[in-house]
């Protein structure tokens, strides 16, 4: 009888531990909050109010790890956590956090070159031996220039993605910030998205995308149009998670003059906080339709007054089409073919009969259900 009770307890403990590996409820909207001393209840309440259901925390002490996990749990958020201790001594550090309800994934590296992958894979295997339900996270380099491929040591970006897929990872994650000055770097962004989507389809791994919300260098103060463009283009390509760089404002460097992120370095809210909050209020509803959907076809079309991205996707046996304005600062008018049986799905998920034409503001999205 005693042995049976022990086995039952261990089984329940196993189930609880398995649940801890689960992500947030619904589509992941993740705030990257970098290294900071601001892991207190007030800051996490602000993150939650801004529409995030997960956050990425970088902690250098066990005390900060516990503070981040405790305050995230209070607001039903999940945590992707990084600590140098996870890399240097996982046997000692992983048991400190592995059973916490808020823990979701272990962040191993951001934009590592291939030279580091062997070590990171070894660390991942060591973590798995300690926490059998562990999910580890690595964010990839973007295909932003020839120098990147030279640093990687490969001839093509698809080859880089395939090499990465040999490492056991639950998702493919990338960052690229297309709005630079007054231009959108379409010639780099869309071919890279094609490569990432193709690798996601080949492996069956979902992909995540970073978007930019902190101005610096050539990247301007983000408008709602800038954020919409980044969010909705990635959704249209099939992204299953959106991460914000960076919710907290990084320390400026010699090259990058970071300023005015949603959370300032003095602990106050920055100028972009309300813009991000507005974006997430839209994104939470719209992304629910794309969550666990399958994108079947991507098109790029010219309109009279601009260009649109057209995505065809399926979910729960239903077929949908969405249009995204590819401009970060101009409206575009989209004509809808006569005689169609489309229902327009508004951002609050209510439906209406499709009209003959629509005007889309910068970066915005238009969704139809093909009955």
The 8 nearest C-alpha neighbors of each residue, nearest first, counted from 0:
[[1, 3, 2, 4, 5, 6, 7, 8],
 [0, 2, 4, 3, 5, 6, 7, 8],
 [1, 3, 5, 0, 4, 6, 7, 8],
 [2, 4, 0, 6, 1, 5, 7, 8],
 [5, 3, 7, 1, 6, 2, 8, 0],
 [4, 6, 8, 2, 3, 7, 9, 1],
 [5, 7, 9, 3, 8, 4, 10, 2],
 [8, 6, 4, 10, 5, 9, 3, 11],
 [7, 9, 5, 11, 10, 6, 12, 4],
 [10, 8, 12, 6, 11, 7, 13, 5],
 [9, 11, 13, 7, 8, 12, 6, 14],
 [12, 10, 14, 8, 13, 9, 15, 7],
 [13, 11, 9, 15, 10, 14, 8, 16],
 [12, 14, 10, 16, 11, 15, 9, 17],
 [15, 13, 17, 11, 16, 12, 18, 10],
 [16, 14, 12, 18, 17, 13, 11, 19],
 [15, 17, 13, 19, 18, 14, 12, 98],
 [16, 18, 14, 19, 15, 20, 13, 132],
 [17, 19, 15, 20, 16, 21, 14, 100],
 [20, 18, 100, 16, 17, 21, 102, 15],
 [19, 21, 103, 18, 17, 132, 22, 133],
 [22, 20, 19, 18, 103, 23, 17, 77],
 [21, 23, 103, 77, 20, 24, 27, 19],
 [24, 22, 77, 52, 25, 27, 76, 53],
 [23, 25, 22, 26, 52, 27, 76, 21],
 [24, 26, 23, 27, 287, 290, 22, 283],
 [25, 27, 290, 287, 240, 286, 28, 239],
 [28, 26, 240, 29, 23, 25, 241, 52],
 [29, 27, 241, 51, 52, 242, 53, 240],
 [28, 30, 242, 53, 54, 51, 27, 241],
 [31, 29, 54, 243, 246, 242, 32, 55],
 [30, 32, 55, 245, 246, 54, 244, 33],
 [31, 33, 247, 246, 56, 55, 30, 245],
 [34, 32, 57, 31, 56, 35, 247, 55],
 [35, 33, 57, 58, 32, 56, 36, 59],
 [36, 34, 37, 33, 38, 32, 57, 58],
 [35, 37, 38, 34, 63, 39, 58, 266],
 [36, 38, 35, 39, 42, 266, 41, 34],
 [37, 39, 67, 36, 66, 42, 40, 63],
 [40, 38, 37, 41, 42, 43, 70, 66],
 [39, 41, 43, 70, 42, 44, 38, 71],
 [42, 40, 44, 43, 39, 45, 38, 70],
 [43, 41, 45, 44, 40, 39, 46, 38],
 [44, 42, 46, 40, 45, 41, 47, 70],
 [43, 45, 41, 47, 42, 46, 40, 48],
 [46, 44, 48, 42, 43, 47, 49, 41],
 [47, 45, 43, 49, 44, 48, 51, 42],
 [46, 48, 44, 51, 49, 45, 50, 43],
 [49, 47, 45, 50, 46, 44, 51, 276],
 [48, 50, 276, 46, 47, 51, 45, 275],
 [51, 49, 279, 48, 47, 276, 280, 52],
 [50, 52, 28, 47, 53, 29, 49, 46],
 [51, 53, 76, 28, 23, 27, 29, 47],
 [54, 52, 77, 29, 76, 51, 78, 28],
 [53, 55, 30, 29, 78, 31, 79, 56],
 [54, 56, 31, 79, 78, 80, 32, 30],
 [57, 55, 80, 32, 33, 81, 58, 79],
 [58, 56, 81, 34, 33, 82, 80, 59],
 [59, 57, 82, 64, 63, 60, 81, 56],
 [58, 60, 82, 83, 57, 63, 61, 84],
 [61, 59, 62, 63, 58, 64, 82, 84],
 [60, 62, 64, 63, 65, 59, 95, 58],
 [63, 61, 65, 60, 64, 66, 58, 59],
 [62, 64, 66, 60, 65, 61, 58, 67],
 [65, 63, 61, 67, 62, 66, 58, 68],
 [64, 66, 68, 62, 63, 67, 69, 61],
 [67, 65, 63, 69, 64, 68, 70, 38],
 [68, 66, 38, 64, 70, 65, 69, 71],
 [67, 69, 65, 71, 66, 70, 101, 72],
 [68, 70, 66, 72, 71, 67, 65, 73],
 [69, 71, 73, 40, 72, 67, 68, 66],
 [70, 72, 76, 68, 73, 74, 69, 67],
 [71, 73, 75, 101, 69, 74, 70, 76],
 [74, 72, 70, 71, 75, 69, 76, 40],
 [73, 75, 72, 71, 76, 47, 44, 70],
 [76, 74, 72, 73, 71, 77, 52, 101],
 [77, 75, 52, 53, 71, 74, 72, 23],
 [76, 78, 53, 101, 103, 23, 102, 54],
 [79, 77, 102, 54, 103, 53, 55, 101],
 [78, 80, 104, 55, 103, 105, 106, 54],
 [81, 79, 56, 105, 106, 55, 78, 57],
 [82, 80, 57, 106, 105, 58, 56, 107],
 [81, 83, 84, 58, 85, 59, 57, 80],
 [82, 84, 86, 85, 87, 59, 81, 58],
 [83, 85, 87, 82, 88, 86, 92, 89],
 [86, 84, 89, 83, 82, 88, 87, 92],
 [87, 85, 83, 84, 88, 89, 122, 107],
 [88, 86, 84, 85, 83, 89, 122, 92],
 [87, 89, 84, 90, 85, 91, 86, 92],
 [90, 88, 85, 92, 93, 91, 126, 86],
 [91, 89, 88, 92, 93, 129, 94, 126],
 [90, 92, 89, 88, 93, 94, 95, 84],
 [91, 93, 89, 95, 94, 85, 90, 84],
 [92, 94, 89, 95, 97, 96, 91, 90],
 [95, 93, 97, 96, 92, 91, 90, 129],
 [94, 96, 93, 92, 97, 61, 91, 98],
 [97, 95, 94, 99, 98, 93, 102, 65],
 [98, 96, 94, 93, 99, 95, 130, 102],
 [99, 97, 96, 16, 100, 19, 94, 102],
 [98, 100, 101, 102, 96, 97, 19, 68],
 [99, 101, 19, 102, 98, 72, 18, 68],
 [102, 100, 77, 72, 99, 68, 78, 103],
 [103, 101, 78, 99, 100, 77, 104, 19],
 [102, 104, 20, 78, 79, 77, 22, 101],
 [103, 105, 79, 134, 135, 102, 106, 80],
 [104, 106, 135, 80, 79, 136, 81, 107],
 [107, 105, 136, 81, 80, 135, 108, 79],
 [106, 108, 137, 136, 105, 81, 135, 119],
 [109, 107, 137, 106, 111, 110, 138, 136],
 [108, 110, 138, 111, 137, 139, 107, 140],
 [109, 111, 140, 139, 138, 108, 112, 137],
 [112, 110, 109, 108, 115, 113, 139, 140],
 [113, 111, 114, 151, 115, 110, 150, 116],
 [112, 114, 116, 115, 151, 111, 117, 152],
 [113, 115, 112, 116, 117, 111, 151, 118],
 [116, 114, 113, 118, 117, 112, 119, 111],
 [117, 115, 119, 113, 118, 114, 120, 112],
 [116, 118, 120, 119, 115, 121, 114, 113],
 [119, 117, 121, 120, 116, 115, 122, 114],
 [120, 118, 116, 122, 121, 117, 123, 115],
 [121, 119, 123, 117, 122, 118, 116, 124],
 [120, 122, 118, 124, 119, 123, 117, 125],
 [123, 121, 119, 125, 120, 124, 126, 86],
 [122, 124, 120, 126, 121, 125, 119, 127],
 [123, 125, 127, 121, 126, 122, 120, 128],
 [124, 126, 122, 128, 123, 127, 121, 129],
 [125, 127, 123, 129, 124, 128, 130, 89],
 [128, 126, 131, 130, 124, 129, 125, 133],
 [129, 127, 125, 126, 130, 131, 124, 123],
 [128, 130, 126, 127, 131, 125, 90, 93],
 [131, 129, 127, 133, 132, 128, 126, 97],
 [130, 132, 127, 133, 128, 129, 126, 134],
 [133, 131, 130, 20, 17, 134, 127, 16],
 [134, 132, 130, 131, 127, 135, 104, 20],
 [135, 133, 104, 105, 132, 136, 169, 20],
 [134, 136, 105, 104, 106, 133, 168, 107],
 [135, 137, 106, 107, 105, 104, 168, 138],
 [138, 136, 108, 107, 109, 106, 139, 135],
 [139, 137, 109, 172, 110, 173, 108, 136],
 [140, 138, 110, 173, 172, 141, 137, 109],
 [139, 141, 110, 173, 142, 174, 138, 111],
 [142, 140, 143, 175, 174, 173, 139, 191],
 [143, 141, 144, 156, 191, 147, 140, 148],
 [142, 144, 141, 187, 147, 145, 175, 188],
 [145, 143, 146, 147, 142, 148, 141, 187],
 [144, 146, 147, 148, 149, 143, 142, 150],
 [145, 147, 149, 144, 148, 150, 143, 151],
 [148, 146, 150, 149, 145, 144, 151, 142],
 [147, 149, 151, 145, 150, 146, 153, 152],
 [148, 150, 146, 152, 147, 151, 145, 153],
 [151, 149, 147, 148, 152, 146, 112, 153],
 [152, 150, 148, 149, 112, 153, 113, 147],
 [151, 153, 149, 150, 148, 154, 113, 147],
 [154, 152, 151, 155, 148, 159, 149, 158],
 [153, 155, 148, 152, 156, 158, 149, 159],
 [156, 154, 158, 157, 153, 159, 148, 142],
 [155, 157, 159, 158, 160, 142, 148, 154],
 [158, 156, 160, 159, 155, 194, 161, 198],
 [157, 159, 161, 156, 155, 160, 162, 153],
 [160, 158, 156, 162, 157, 161, 163, 155],
 [161, 159, 163, 157, 162, 158, 164, 156],
 [162, 160, 164, 158, 163, 159, 157, 165],
 [161, 163, 159, 164, 160, 165, 158, 166],
 [162, 164, 160, 165, 161, 166, 159, 116],
 [165, 163, 161, 166, 162, 160, 167, 168],
 [164, 166, 163, 162, 167, 161, 168, 160],
 [167, 165, 164, 163, 168, 120, 162, 116],
 [166, 168, 165, 169, 164, 120, 135, 123],
 [167, 169, 170, 166, 135, 136, 134, 164],
 [170, 168, 204, 134, 167, 171, 135, 136],
 [171, 169, 205, 204, 206, 168, 172, 207],
 [170, 172, 206, 207, 205, 204, 173, 199],
 [173, 171, 207, 138, 206, 208, 139, 170],
 [174, 172, 139, 208, 138, 141, 209, 140],
 [175, 173, 209, 141, 208, 176, 140, 210],
 [176, 174, 141, 177, 173, 209, 210, 188],
 [175, 177, 178, 211, 210, 174, 179, 229],
 [178, 176, 184, 183, 179, 175, 188, 185],
 [179, 177, 183, 182, 176, 180, 218, 184],
 [180, 178, 218, 217, 182, 181, 177, 183],
 [179, 181, 217, 182, 218, 219, 178, 183],
 [180, 182, 179, 178, 183, 219, 327, 328],
 [183, 181, 179, 180, 178, 184, 177, 327],
 [182, 184, 178, 177, 185, 179, 327, 181],
 [185, 183, 177, 186, 187, 188, 182, 178],
 [184, 186, 188, 187, 183, 189, 177, 190],
 [185, 187, 184, 188, 189, 190, 183, 191],
 [188, 186, 185, 184, 190, 189, 191, 143],
 [187, 189, 185, 191, 190, 186, 184, 192],
 [188, 190, 192, 191, 185, 187, 193, 186],
 [191, 189, 193, 192, 188, 187, 194, 186],
 [192, 190, 194, 188, 189, 193, 195, 187],
 [191, 193, 189, 195, 194, 190, 196, 188],
 [192, 194, 190, 196, 191, 195, 197, 189],
 [195, 193, 191, 197, 192, 196, 157, 198],
 [196, 194, 192, 198, 197, 193, 199, 191],
 [195, 197, 199, 193, 198, 194, 192, 200],
 [198, 196, 200, 194, 199, 195, 193, 201],
 [199, 197, 201, 195, 200, 196, 202, 194],
 [198, 200, 196, 204, 197, 202, 201, 203],
 [199, 201, 197, 203, 198, 202, 196, 204],
 [202, 200, 198, 199, 203, 197, 204, 196],
 [203, 201, 204, 199, 200, 198, 164, 205],
 [202, 204, 200, 199, 201, 205, 198, 170],
 [203, 205, 199, 170, 202, 169, 206, 171],
 [206, 204, 170, 199, 239, 171, 203, 207],
 [205, 207, 171, 238, 170, 172, 239, 199],
 [206, 208, 240, 172, 238, 239, 241, 171],
 [209, 207, 241, 173, 172, 174, 242, 240],
 [208, 210, 242, 174, 243, 241, 173, 244],
 [211, 209, 243, 229, 244, 242, 176, 208],
 [210, 212, 244, 243, 213, 176, 209, 245],
 [211, 213, 244, 221, 245, 243, 260, 214],
 [212, 214, 260, 245, 211, 259, 258, 215],
 [215, 213, 220, 219, 218, 258, 257, 212],
 [216, 214, 257, 256, 218, 255, 217, 258],
 [215, 217, 255, 218, 256, 214, 254, 257],
 [218, 216, 179, 180, 215, 219, 214, 178],
 [217, 219, 179, 215, 214, 216, 180, 178],
 [220, 218, 214, 221, 180, 217, 215, 179],
 [219, 221, 214, 222, 218, 213, 212, 271],
 [222, 220, 225, 219, 212, 223, 226, 214],
 [221, 223, 225, 224, 226, 220, 274, 271],
 [222, 224, 226, 225, 227, 274, 278, 221],
 [225, 223, 361, 227, 362, 222, 226, 327],
 [226, 224, 222, 228, 327, 223, 227, 221],
 [225, 227, 223, 229, 228, 224, 230, 222],
 [228, 226, 362, 224, 230, 229, 225, 231],
 [362, 227, 229, 225, 226, 231, 230, 232],
 [228, 230, 226, 227, 232, 231, 210, 233],
 [231, 229, 227, 233, 228, 232, 226, 234],
 [230, 232, 234, 233, 228, 227, 229, 235],
 [233, 231, 235, 234, 229, 230, 228, 236],
 [232, 234, 236, 238, 231, 235, 230, 229],
 [235, 233, 238, 231, 237, 236, 232, 230],
 [234, 236, 232, 237, 233, 310, 231, 321],
 [237, 235, 233, 234, 238, 232, 294, 196],
 [236, 238, 234, 235, 294, 239, 233, 293],
 [239, 237, 234, 206, 207, 233, 240, 236],
 [240, 238, 207, 206, 205, 290, 237, 26],
 [239, 241, 207, 27, 238, 28, 26, 208],
 [242, 240, 28, 208, 209, 207, 29, 27],
 [241, 243, 209, 29, 30, 28, 208, 210],
 [244, 242, 210, 30, 245, 209, 31, 211],
 [245, 243, 211, 31, 212, 246, 210, 209],
 [244, 246, 31, 243, 247, 213, 212, 32],
 [245, 247, 32, 261, 31, 30, 262, 244],
 [246, 248, 262, 32, 245, 260, 263, 261],
 [247, 249, 260, 263, 262, 264, 258, 245],
 [250, 248, 257, 251, 247, 33, 245, 264],
 [249, 251, 252, 257, 248, 264, 256, 258],
 [252, 250, 256, 257, 255, 249, 253, 258],
 [253, 251, 255, 254, 256, 250, 257, 249],
 [252, 254, 255, 251, 256, 250, 257, 216],
 [253, 255, 252, 256, 216, 251, 215, 257],
 [254, 256, 252, 216, 251, 257, 215, 253],
 [257, 255, 251, 215, 216, 252, 258, 254],
 [258, 256, 215, 251, 255, 249, 214, 248],
 [257, 259, 260, 214, 248, 256, 215, 213],
 [260, 258, 269, 270, 213, 263, 271, 261],
 [259, 261, 213, 248, 262, 269, 271, 247],
 [260, 262, 272, 269, 271, 246, 268, 247],
 [263, 261, 247, 268, 269, 260, 246, 248],
 [264, 262, 248, 265, 267, 266, 269, 268],
 [263, 265, 266, 248, 262, 247, 267, 249],
 [266, 264, 263, 267, 262, 268, 37, 248],
 [267, 265, 264, 263, 262, 268, 37, 42],
 [266, 268, 263, 265, 262, 269, 264, 261],
 [269, 267, 262, 261, 263, 272, 266, 270],
 [268, 270, 261, 259, 262, 260, 263, 271],
 [269, 271, 272, 259, 261, 268, 260, 273],
 [270, 272, 261, 274, 269, 273, 260, 275],
 [273, 271, 261, 275, 274, 269, 270, 276],
 [272, 274, 276, 275, 271, 277, 270, 49],
 [275, 273, 271, 277, 276, 272, 223, 278],
 [276, 274, 278, 272, 273, 277, 271, 279],
 [275, 277, 49, 273, 279, 274, 278, 50],
 [278, 276, 274, 280, 275, 279, 273, 281],
 [279, 277, 275, 281, 276, 280, 282, 274],
 [278, 280, 282, 50, 276, 281, 277, 283],
 [279, 281, 277, 278, 282, 283, 50, 276],
 [282, 280, 279, 278, 283, 284, 285, 346],
 [281, 283, 279, 285, 284, 286, 280, 278],
 [284, 282, 286, 281, 280, 285, 279, 287],
 [283, 285, 287, 282, 286, 281, 347, 346],
 [286, 284, 282, 287, 346, 288, 283, 281],
 [287, 285, 289, 288, 283, 282, 284, 290],
 [286, 288, 290, 285, 284, 289, 26, 283],
 [287, 289, 286, 290, 285, 284, 292, 314],
 [290, 288, 286, 292, 287, 291, 234, 285],
 [289, 291, 287, 292, 288, 26, 286, 239],
 [292, 290, 289, 293, 239, 314, 288, 287],
 [291, 293, 314, 289, 290, 313, 294, 312],
 [294, 292, 313, 312, 295, 314, 291, 237],
 [293, 295, 312, 237, 311, 296, 313, 292],
 [296, 294, 312, 311, 293, 297, 313, 310],
 [297, 295, 311, 310, 294, 298, 312, 309],
 [296, 298, 310, 309, 311, 299, 295, 236],
 [299, 297, 309, 308, 300, 310, 296, 307],
 [298, 300, 308, 307, 309, 301, 297, 306],
 [301, 299, 307, 306, 298, 308, 302, 309],
 [302, 300, 306, 305, 307, 303, 299, 304],
 [301, 303, 305, 304, 306, 300, 333, 332],
 [304, 302, 305, 301, 332, 331, 306, 333],
 [303, 305, 302, 331, 332, 306, 330, 301],
 [306, 304, 302, 331, 303, 301, 307, 326],
 [307, 305, 301, 302, 325, 300, 324, 308],
 [308, 306, 324, 325, 300, 323, 299, 322],
 [307, 309, 299, 323, 322, 298, 300, 325],
 [310, 308, 322, 298, 321, 297, 299, 307],
 [309, 311, 297, 321, 235, 320, 296, 312],
 [312, 310, 320, 296, 295, 319, 294, 297],
 [311, 313, 294, 319, 295, 293, 318, 320],
 [312, 314, 318, 293, 317, 292, 319, 294],
 [313, 315, 292, 317, 316, 293, 318, 312],
 [314, 316, 317, 313, 292, 318, 291, 293],
 [317, 315, 314, 313, 318, 292, 319, 312],
 [318, 316, 314, 315, 313, 319, 368, 369],
 [319, 317, 313, 369, 312, 368, 314, 316],
 [320, 318, 368, 312, 367, 369, 311, 313],
 [319, 321, 311, 367, 310, 366, 312, 368],
 [320, 322, 366, 310, 365, 309, 367, 311],
 [321, 323, 309, 365, 364, 308, 307, 366],
 [324, 322, 364, 308, 307, 363, 325, 362],
 [323, 325, 307, 362, 326, 363, 361, 359],
 [326, 324, 307, 306, 362, 323, 308, 327],
 [325, 327, 361, 324, 328, 329, 362, 306],
 [328, 326, 361, 225, 362, 224, 228, 329],
 [327, 329, 361, 326, 224, 330, 362, 225],
 [330, 328, 361, 326, 327, 360, 331, 305],
 [329, 331, 360, 361, 359, 358, 332, 328],
 [330, 332, 359, 305, 358, 304, 324, 333],
 [333, 331, 358, 357, 359, 304, 334, 356],
 [334, 332, 357, 356, 358, 335, 331, 302],
 [333, 335, 356, 355, 336, 357, 332, 302],
 [334, 336, 355, 356, 337, 333, 354, 353],
 [337, 335, 339, 334, 338, 355, 356, 354],
 [338, 336, 339, 335, 355, 354, 334, 340],
 [337, 339, 336, 340, 341, 335, 355, 353],
 [340, 338, 341, 337, 336, 335, 353, 369],
 [341, 339, 370, 369, 338, 342, 353, 352],
 [340, 342, 369, 339, 368, 353, 367, 370],
 [343, 341, 352, 368, 353, 367, 351, 350],
 [342, 344, 367, 351, 353, 350, 366, 352],
 [345, 343, 350, 366, 348, 367, 349, 342],
 [344, 346, 348, 349, 347, 350, 343, 366],
 [345, 347, 348, 285, 284, 344, 281, 349],
 [346, 348, 345, 349, 284, 285, 344, 281],
 [349, 347, 345, 346, 344, 350, 284, 285],
 [348, 350, 345, 347, 344, 351, 346, 343],
 [351, 349, 344, 343, 345, 342, 348, 352],
 [350, 352, 343, 342, 353, 344, 349, 345],
 [353, 351, 342, 343, 354, 341, 350, 340],
 [352, 354, 343, 342, 341, 351, 355, 335],
 [355, 353, 356, 352, 335, 357, 343, 334],
 [354, 356, 335, 334, 353, 337, 336, 357],
 [357, 355, 334, 333, 335, 354, 332, 358],
 [358, 356, 333, 332, 359, 334, 355, 354],
 [357, 359, 332, 331, 333, 360, 330, 356],
 [358, 360, 331, 330, 363, 332, 357, 324],
 [359, 361, 330, 363, 362, 329, 358, 331],
 [360, 362, 224, 328, 327, 329, 330, 326],
 [228, 363, 361, 324, 227, 224, 327, 326],
 [364, 362, 360, 361, 324, 323, 227, 359],
 [363, 365, 323, 322, 231, 366, 324, 321],
 [364, 366, 322, 321, 323, 367, 363, 359],
 [367, 365, 321, 344, 320, 343, 322, 364],
 [368, 366, 343, 320, 342, 344, 319, 341],
 [367, 369, 319, 342, 341, 370, 318, 343],
 [368, 370, 341, 318, 319, 367, 340, 342],
 [369, 368, 340, 341, 342, 318, 317, 319]]
